[in-house]
Amino acid sequence: MTALDILLTFTVPQTVGNGPLSMLWLLPLTVSIAVVYKATKVQRIEPWPFVKDCALLFASVMVFMLVAALVLFAVAYLITA
């Protein structure tokens, strides 16, 4: 099977839910983004400071996404109410 055969199987878009359980897929994505970002920014990776920095970055990204979601929800509520 060639790469073209594999590519041609993607003819129908995948359905992605927008419910609360579907949003849990953001957690591993955010963890991987935090780890890769921190790994590219540090000179030398030491286990404890690296894990601490990644956890702090993960938490700050999650808080920002939560605040952004609440603001967008409030704006949508005000527009449609």
Secondary structure, DSSP 8 states (H G I E B T S, - for coil): --HHHHHHT--S------STTGGGGHHHHHHHHHHHHHHHH-SS--HHHHHHHHHHHHHHHHHHHHHHHHHHHHHHHHHH-
